[in-house]
């Protein structure tokens, strides 16, 4: 579970900071990431998984049906 949380955190940094900005240098990029982390840490909450296994499997079934064009 920790690996997922780390992966999700880097996804947030990418979505909210890196993709939305332009940076004049590596130092500028590091500064923006540091700012994001400091801001995020002020209001962060633990990740709570709310989906059930059945709902995930149903979504996976629908996706596979669309991809393969079959109902299995």
N, C-alpha and C positions, 0 to 999 in steps of 0.2 A: 504494500500500500504506500509506503514511503516513496518508492520510485515514481508512482503515479503522481503523488503530491509535488515532487520536485519537477517532474515533467510539466505538470499543469502550471506551476509557478513560472517556469521559463516561457510557457505559452502566453501567460498574462503579460510578462515583460515584452515579449515580441509583439503582441497585439496592441498594447497600450503605449509603448514607447518607441520601439525600434521601427516598426512599419509606418508609424505616423510622423516620423521626424526625418530631418536631414541633418547631417552632422559634419562639421568642418574638420574634425580630427578624431582620432581614437580617444583622446583626452575628453573631448566634448561628449562622445558617446558614453564613456564611463561615468561622466558627471550626470548625464540624464538618467542612466540606469540607477545610480546611487540615489538620485532624487526620487525616482519611482519607488525604490525599495523603502526608503525612509517614510514616504507618504503611505505606502501600502501597510507598513508595520503599525501605523497609528490606528488603523481601523480593521485590521484583518481578523477573520474568524476562522475556526477550524472548518475544513471541508466536511460536509455531511452528505453521505450517499443516500438518496431518497428513492431511486428506482428499484423496483423489485426484479428478481431474476426472470420472472415470467414476462414482464414488460420488455426487458432487454432482448429476450429470446424472440418475442413477437416482432420487434423492430428488425432484428437480424433476419428473421424469416421473410419479412416483406422486402427487405433489401435484396436478399438472395433471389427472390422471385423476380424482382425487376431486372436484376443483372442477367440472370440466366433465361428469363422468359418462360420459366416453368413454375409450377406451384410446389415443387419439392425442395 
